[in-house]
Amino acid sequence: MLSAVTLILLAAAVLWFVAAPLLRSDALERERVVSAESEAVELQSRHAMLLASLADLEEDRGTGKLSDEDYERLKESLTSRAIEVMKKIDALPEPGPAPLGPRPLDSGGETSA
């Protein structure tokens, strides 16, 4: 009987420990902020890749590796994709307050001598 009560109390403590962060009032806001930041980073990375591809395309045209028709077709495709990504970046919501949690120590402060 005592071991069953102990087991139930232990299970309740573990459940509380696991569920407590999910039940915090700021948990949904923190998840929204982190998700938006992740999407922004992904879109910015995709935009940078498309700009690099456009630069490579210019170089390939300059060296004669591409015909004018291929160059125009590829340039139009890459440009429209880059514009589409820029529009998605512009449509992202403004970042909210920084997620709560431990802050890194300030390494640029005064030191004791």
Secondary structure, 3 states (H helix, E strand, C coil): CHHHHHHHHHHHHHHHHHHHHHHCCCHHHHHHHHHHHHHHHHHHHHHHHHHHHHHHHHHHHHCCCCCHHHHHHHHHHHHHHHHHHHHHHHHCCCCCCCCCCCCCCCCCCCCCC
